[in-house]
Amino acid sequence: MSWMLLVIFGLIAILAAVGTLQTLKNKEILGFLFNFGTLVIFGGFTIATLITQGYPPALH
C-alpha cells in the first residue's frame, strides 16, 4: 500500500511545483508561500517514503 502513498504524494508535489512556478510568474506572494510549503512538505514525504520503502516497494 505504500506505493499508492508514494504516487499520491508525488503527484501532489508535482502539482505544487507547477503552482509555485505559476505564482512566481504572476507575482502572487501568498500563493507562492502556500504552494512552496506544500511542495516542501509533500516532496519531503515522497522522498522519505521512497528511501524507507524503496521503489518498487519491498514485499514483506
N, C-alpha and C positions, 0 to 999 in steps of 0.2 A: 504493500500500500504506500510505501514511502516514495515510490516512483511517481505516483499520482500527485503527491505533495510537491515533489521536485518540479513537475511540469507546471502545476498551478502557480507556484512561487516564481518560476522562470518567466511565465507569460506576464504575470503582474509586473515583474521587474523590467521586462522589455517595454511594456506599455508605459511604465513610469519614465523610462529613459526617453521615449518619444515625446511624452508630455513635457518633460523637462526641457528638451530642445525647443519645442514649440513655444513654451512660455518665455524662454530666453529670447527667442526671435521677436516675440510680441512685447517684451519688456514688462512682464507681469511678475512683480516681486512675490506676492503671496502665493500665487500658483506655482512659481518656481520652488518656493520653500516646501510646500506640501508634496509636490512631485519628487523633488530631490530626497526628501525624507522617506518617502515610500520606496524610492529606488535603493537607498542605502539599507533600509530595514529588510525588504524582501530580497534584495540582491544578496545580502549577508545570509539570510535564511537559506537561499538557494545554494550558495557556496558551502555553507556548513552542512547541509543535507547531502550534497554531492561528496564532500570529504568523508563524512561519517558512514554513509550508506553505500557510496560508490554508484557508478552508472555503467552497466545495469546493476541494480541493487543486488547484494548478496542474498541468496535464499537461505533462510535459517532453518 
